Amino acid sequence: MDSQNTQTDNSTEFRYIDGRRFHNVETATYPLPNDDDELDRLHLQHFLLRYIWQSNFSAPIKHILSNPDIKILDVGCGAGSWSFDMATTYPLFEVVGIDISPLQPTQIKPKNFKFVKANVFDGLPFENNTFDFVFQRYMITGCAKEKWPYLINELVRVLKPGGFLEVCLFKKKLILNLFTY
Ligand SMILES: C[S@@+](CC[C@H](N)C(=O)[O-])C[C@H]1O[C@@H](n2cnc3c(N)ncnc32)[C@H](O)[C@@H]1O
C-alpha cells in the first residue's frame, strides 16, 4: 500500500487507497475493498452460490420457515445480498444484518430488514438467545485464526436454544492459489 495514495473521506466512514474504497475501522483487519465494484462482485457471488446450492442455506431449518416471529442474523452482511433475498422471500421474518460498514441500500430495502453497524470482535450487540438462525458467509479474511473461538462463542451466544448456526467458508488453499498464480 502506498500511503501517498491513501486518503480518508470527510465522514471518516471509509478510506481510499489506490482508487479503491475500504472500511476505516481501526480494530478490524478485513482487507478487501467495499466500493461499487466489490458490491457488484458480492451480489454476483450471492446469485451464483444460490444457483449452485439451489438454496440460500444448508442448515436444516425448513420446519421453521412457515413460522411467524422468526429472527435471523446475517453476520458480515456486506452488500445485503443474502439478507435482502431472505427478507423478501420470508416477509414475516425479522432479518438483521450487521457489518463494520453500511453498504446496503437504505431507501429501497425490505421492510423486515434492519442494519446494525458493529464490529463482531467488540461483541455482538444483542442479548443472549435472540435469534432462531444465525448465518455468516465469507468473513474468513476478516478473522484471524486465534479469533475464531471468540467469534463462534458470540454467534452461539445470540442463538436461541435449538436455533441453527450456518458458517460458510472456503478453503484457505484456494485463497493461497488465487494469490500465487
Ligand atoms: C466477503 S464479504 C461477504 C459479505 C456477505 N456475507 C456475502 O456473502 O455476500 C465480508 C463482509 O464481512 C464484513 N466484515 C469483516 N470484518 C468484520 C467485522 N470484524 N465485523 C463485522 N463485519 C465484518 C466486511 O465489511 C464485508 O462486508
PDBQT file of the ligand as one rigid body, heavy atoms in Angstrom, charges set to zero:
ROOT
HETATM    1  C1  LIG A 201     -16.597 -11.114   1.634  1.00  0.00    +0.000 C 
HETATM    2  S1  LIG A 201     -17.787 -10.044   2.388  1.00  0.00    +0.000 S 
HETATM    3  C2  LIG A 201     -19.184 -11.156   2.451  1.00  0.00    +0.000 C 
HETATM    4  C3  LIG A 201     -20.482 -10.423   2.544  1.00  0.00    +0.000 C 
HETATM    5  C4  LIG A 201     -21.715 -11.312   2.649  1.00  0.00    +0.000 C 
HETATM    6  N1  LIG A 201     -21.650 -12.167   3.820  1.00  0.00    +0.000 N 
HETATM    7  C5  LIG A 201     -21.922 -12.129   1.413  1.00  0.00    +0.000 C 
HETATM    8  O1  LIG A 201     -21.763 -13.349   1.464  1.00  0.00    +0.000 OA
HETATM    9  O2  LIG A 201     -22.218 -11.529   0.355  1.00  0.00    +0.000 OA
HETATM   10  C6  LIG A 201     -17.296  -9.977   4.110  1.00  0.00    +0.000 C 
HETATM   11  C7  LIG A 201     -18.039  -8.907   4.901  1.00  0.00    +0.000 C 
HETATM   12  O3  LIG A 201     -17.655  -9.027   6.284  1.00  0.00    +0.000 OA
HETATM   13  C8  LIG A 201     -17.556  -7.723   6.820  1.00  0.00    +0.000 C 
HETATM   14  N2  LIG A 201     -16.667  -7.769   7.996  1.00  0.00    +0.000 N 
HETATM   15  C9  LIG A 201     -15.341  -8.029   8.003  1.00  0.00    +0.000 A 
HETATM   16  N3  LIG A 201     -14.858  -7.969   9.248  1.00  0.00    +0.000 NA
HETATM   17  C10 LIG A 201     -15.906  -7.657  10.059  1.00  0.00    +0.000 A 
HETATM   18  C11 LIG A 201     -16.033  -7.445  11.460  1.00  0.00    +0.000 A 
HETATM   19  N4  LIG A 201     -14.969  -7.543  12.278  1.00  0.00    +0.000 N 
HETATM   20  N5  LIG A 201     -17.256  -7.152  11.965  1.00  0.00    +0.000 NA
HETATM   21  C12 LIG A 201     -18.337  -7.040  11.133  1.00  0.00    +0.000 A 
HETATM   22  N6  LIG A 201     -18.275  -7.234   9.794  1.00  0.00    +0.000 NA
HETATM   23  C13 LIG A 201     -17.077  -7.532   9.255  1.00  0.00    +0.000 A 
HETATM   24  C14 LIG A 201     -16.970  -6.892   5.680  1.00  0.00    +0.000 C 
HETATM   25  O4  LIG A 201     -17.196  -5.493   5.857  1.00  0.00    +0.000 OA
HETATM   26  C15 LIG A 201     -17.699  -7.472   4.472  1.00  0.00    +0.000 C 
HETATM   27  O5  LIG A 201     -18.868  -6.758   4.187  1.00  0.00    +0.000 OA
ENDROOT
TORSDOF 0
